[in-house]
Amino acid sequence: MKTTGKTQLVLGIDYGTDSCRAIVIGAADGSELAQAVAPYPRWSKGLYCSPQENRFRQHPRDYIESLEAAMKSLEEKLGPTVLSGVAGIGIDTTGSTPCAVDAFGTPLSLKPEFAEDPDAMFILWKDHTATREAENINALAKSWGGEDFTKYEGGVYSSEWFWAKALHVMRKDGPAARAAASFLEHCDWMPALLSGTPLSGIKRSRCAAGHKAMWHADFGGYPAFEFFNRLSPALGRILPSLGKDTFTSDQSFGRLTREWAGRLGLPEGIPIAVGALDAHMGAVGSGARPGVLVKVMGTSTCDMLVGPRVEARTGTPTQAPTGADRLVAGICGQVDGSIMPGMLGYEAGQSAFGDVYAWFKKLLMWPLESVLPKAEDIDSRVATAVTEAMDAAIMTVLEAEASAVDPASSSLLALDWLNGRRTPDANQLLKGAITGLSLGTTAPALYRALIEATAFGAKAIVERFRREGVKVERIAAIGGVARKSPLVMQIVADVLDSPIDIVASDQCVALGAAMFASVVAGFHASAGEAQAAMAPRIERTVAPDPKHASVYKDIYTRYLALGAFVEQAT
């Protein structure tokens, strides 16, 4: 580790699906002093969630307690003297993960009367309870006779996003709906909490608002009051609380309060950057630049691109107003400054990626987890030991065996829509599929088919970008899957028929947050300058196998046909 003066330290806080991660970074060179991870206590127990109903809620106390636990761990590793030298904070979260809040901006579930109400909690990105509301938004956007407010969101609004989730809660007209003064994204609430900022002073994230809430400068902010009022007068009621402005993460949100400085072991008054979504900050942390598609590969994927702020419809950069931007159909938005300030940010992704593999593992583990412990002639300690050993080894063995399966001789074909489809063309009602099964099908062959399906989903995204005229010249990958699964990355490279650069950091997302912290702390003048100083190297490049790439071109055609059949039948 390089030596870094304490006056050059910044803190990156990354709220993922399962845990909070905090890292202390040297702003001069991006060196990591220490990191700490703390799981969400209630989420870890499955509280407030119902996978059968596609309901996934998180309690704000999980975010608070995990942050305090992570900071305590950092203090134990580094000592209070080092933390006292931290000069800025950057925060990213999952999204769209909104929550109903009161007139001050406090999540309703922090109040005793709403403490156990899932509708008063944060609605996690992968919650799909609002599919009907998304359909209503899309139908109205195309029929109401005014501006199509989904046009900068790829032309299709998703149930995973802000307004669909808010509408779902408000339509239920329960206690939380009646008490809600507004809705806040998780990435907006955390800086507000730490800086003591009330609802009226919150600087809403350009990243979250643009990609998930239909904010755009051409609209003068969010969609028109009349549009929301037609969906529900309740949405019209809360619309003014969002204001009209949004902010990029190179700007300061506020300063750390005395209370939170004491609780986290940090200096009072240090600046906190405007929040953003995790994948977007991960792209920054990986060193995103024009023409490079950054794949953030975890439970789901987010595919991030940056380009010139203004691209005319001819593809030539101009100084025309943003209304001249090329509209890219079927993606998760194109937003000025959502990734790199001063550049246009494009987002796409898959609703399930690593979650597909986790689902298959869960199926295979079911006998051990559900049957073995109940067997009367087996000691419970033996059952537990066997289950834990299998859980630790099963994916390693599966990957080794699946790597030997020849894709040219396999009859299996799978569709990766186990959690719906995010892009191209969001549709969360779609389901996965597996064809070509026989009595000779093995678990490793089926596992490989599922990996191939997720790779085909990745190819569909790349093809959509290219067909819409957005340059994809190189592909980089970050996240747990990218660094931990050589087989997955090889298959993705083969299917895309493109080399994939693996970025040499497990913490690109938190590192991106730290880069923005370095800007608001005054160590770097811009996010680009922070990248130049702090971005990690490329660890290795996965080259496609020409033989398999040729085979996968034919199988991909079958994948598209299967997808068309399933979509028509849905």
Buried (B, 14 or more C-beta within 10 A) or exposed (E): EEEBEBEBBBBBBBBBBBBBBBBBBBBBEBBBBBBBBBBBBBBEEEBBBEEEEBBBBBBBBBBBBBBBBBBBBBBEBBEEEBBEBBBBBBBBBBBBBBBBBBEEBBBBBBEEEBEEBBBBBBBBBBBBBBBBBBBBBBEBBEEBEEBBBBBBBBBBBBBBBBBBBBBBBBBEEBBBBEBBBBBBBBBBBBBBBBBBBEBEEBBBBBBBBBBBBBBBBBBEBBBBEEBBBBBBEBBBBBBEBBBEEBBBBBBBBBBBBEEBBEBBBBBEEBBBBBBBBBBBBBBBBBBBBEEBBBBBBBBBBBBBBBBBBBBBEEEEEEEEEBEBBBEBBBBBBBBBBBBBBBBBBBBBBBBBBBBBBEBBBEEBBEEBEEEBBEEEEEEEEEBEEBBEEBBEEBBEEBBEBBBEBEBEEBEBBBBBBBBBBBBBBBBBBBBBBBBBEEEEBEBBBBBBBBBBBBBBBBBBBBBBBEEBEBBBEBBBBBBBBBBBBBBBBBBBBBBBBBEBBBBBBBBBBBBBBBBBBBBBBEBBEBBBBBBEBBBBEEEEEBEBBEEBBEBBEEBBEEBEEBBEEBBEEE
